[in-house]
């Protein structure tokens, strides 16, 4: 198994664990809501819990997608800034080296 395969496997396991945790959170929240509505029949309670869990997962998915999209935007922005800073640093380094070389040549020519 390559490092890429291992990374993919870990990401898939993390995704499944995250989804399982979100499902459990949705079920717990649905049960709390249904408990407040003591007049529901068992069928209505099950239906409410199922719909609540489904909506909870949809909201979690939307939130995760927004977070991932924002992270991607930030990554691109910071990569661009990093490239620009690196280019500036290299340019200043080349300029400094050129100035040192020119100074050295002037000193040798004067000496």
C-alpha positions as CSV (number, residue, x, y, z in Angstrom):
1,X,0.0,0.0,0.0
2,X,1.4,3.4,-1.0
3,X,1.4,6.5,1.1
4,X,-1.3,7.9,-1.2
5,X,-3.4,4.8,-0.7
6,X,-3.0,5.1,3.1
7,X,-3.9,8.7,3.1
8,X,-7.1,8.0,1.0
9,X,-8.0,5.1,3.4
10,X,-7.5,7.4,6.4
11,X,-9.6,10.1,4.8
12,X,-12.4,7.6,4.0
13,X,-12.4,6.3,7.6
14,X,-12.5,9.8,9.0
15,X,-15.4,10.6,6.7
16,X,-17.3,7.6,7.8
17,X,-16.6,8.4,11.5
18,X,-17.7,12.0,11.0
19,X,-20.9,10.9,9.3
20,X,-21.6,8.4,12.0
21,X,-21.1,11.1,14.7
22,X,-23.4,13.5,12.8
23,X,-26.1,10.9,12.5
24,X,-25.9,10.2,16.2
25,X,-26.0,13.9,17.0
26,X,-29.1,14.2,14.7
27,X,-30.8,11.2,16.4
28,X,-30.1,12.7,19.8
29,X,-31.4,16.1,18.9
30,X,-34.4,14.5,17.2
31,X,-35.2,12.5,20.4
32,X,-34.9,15.6,22.5
33,X,-37.4,17.4,20.3
34,X,-39.8,14.5,20.2
35,X,-39.6,14.2,24.0
36,X,-40.9,17.7,24.3
37,X,-43.9,16.7,22.1
38,X,-45.4,14.1,24.4
39,X,-48.7,14.0,22.5
40,X,-47.0,12.4,19.4
41,X,-47.9,8.8,18.6
42,X,-45.1,6.3,18.2
43,X,-45.5,6.5,14.4
44,X,-45.5,10.3,14.4
45,X,-42.5,10.3,16.7
46,X,-40.5,7.9,14.5
47,X,-41.5,10.0,11.4
48,X,-40.4,13.2,13.1
49,X,-37.1,11.7,14.3
50,X,-36.4,10.4,10.8
51,X,-37.1,13.7,9.1
52,X,-35.2,15.7,11.8
53,X,-32.2,13.4,11.4
54,X,-32.3,13.8,7.6
55,X,-32.5,17.6,7.9
56,X,-29.7,17.6,10.4
57,X,-27.5,15.6,8.1
58,X,-28.3,17.9,5.2
59,X,-27.4,21.0,7.3
60,X,-24.2,19.3,8.4
61,X,-23.3,18.5,4.8
62,X,-23.9,22.0,3.7
63,X,-21.8,23.3,6.6
64,X,-19.0,20.9,5.7
65,X,-19.1,21.9,2.1
66,X,-18.9,25.6,2.9
67,X,-16.0,25.0,5.2
68,X,-14.2,22.9,2.6
69,X,-14.8,25.5,-0.1
70,X,-13.6,28.3,2.1
71,X,-10.5,26.3,3.0
72,X,-9.8,25.9,-0.7
73,X,-10.2,29.6,-1.3
74,X,-7.8,30.4,1.5
75,X,-5.3,27.8,0.3
76,X,-5.3,29.4,-3.1
77,X,-5.0,32.9,-1.7
78,X,-2.1,32.0,0.6
79,X,-0.3,30.0,-2.1
80,X,-0.5,33.1,-4.4
81,X,0.9,35.3,-1.6
82,X,3.6,32.8,-0.8
83,X,4.7,32.7,-4.5
84,X,4.8,36.5,-4.7
85,X,6.8,36.8,-1.5
86,X,9.2,34.1,-2.6
87,X,9.7,35.8,-6.0
88,X,10.3,39.1,-4.3
89,X,12.8,37.5,-1.9
90,X,14.7,35.8,-4.8
91,X,14.7,39.1,-6.7
92,X,16.2,41.0,-3.7
93,X,18.7,38.2,-3.2
94,X,19.8,38.4,-6.9
95,X,20.0,42.2,-6.6
96,X,22.1,41.9,-3.4
97,X,24.4,39.4,-5.0
98,X,24.8,41.6,-8.1
99,X,25.6,44.6,-5.9
100,X,28.2,42.6,-3.9
101,X,29.8,41.4,-7.1
102,X,29.8,44.9,-8.6
103,X,31.3,46.3,-5.4
104,X,34.0,43.5,-5.4
105,X,34.9,44.3,-9.0
106,X,35.2,48.0,-8.3
107,X,37.4,47.3,-5.3
108,X,39.6,45.0,-7.4
109,X,39.7,47.5,-10.2
110,X,40.6,50.4,-7.9
111,X,43.2,48.4,-6.0
